[in-house]
């Protein structure tokens, strides 16, 4: 049983996407970040950076005590290795996927997050920041589009944790002022993921109380 500490954000959706694709049994613990529950001592014990998602694996492969992990990229990598799914064991394919996973966690997610913040949540408009992160958002979508023109999935021929990590951020493309018509390969990729049964089930979790 995987215990998932979750809120319906792009990083939270990454983990439900994987768990549904893998068919793993899991239990969700909602963390109300609007009420500051991410700062509770019991949550900080497993996620010292006070961010969701975090997991506790009650049956780790070494047979030892429950294992807790934080950071969405590490959780995806751990679950892929645990299940043998959504990440190739072949050297070149594995690292082709991992470089795009790290591209997402190091660039695509953080830059789009800043885009969201300055466009929708900043207490007052900051034109320089809005322009800076809008330009970088468009550039990153261009990088994504070029890769998806070359291969059906980010890591190559197979759907993987790199796609799972990236997709939830593209869900919010309209709030980022991004028109997917300008990135046709991204739009095609997005629609193929959106209609996967596991994706539908994962996003249903966001609608539960």
Secondary structure, DSSP 8 states (H G I E B T S, - for coil): -EEEEE-SSHHHHHHHHHHHHHT--EEEEE--GGGTGGGSHHHHTT-TT--S-EEEETT-TTS-S-EEEESHHHHHHHHHHHHT-SS--SHHHHHHHHHHHHHIIIIIHHHHHHHHIIIII-SS--HHHHHHHHHHHHHHHHHHHHHHHH-SBTTBSS--HHHHHHHHHHTTTTTTT--GGG-HHHHHHHHHHHTSHHHHHHHHGGG--
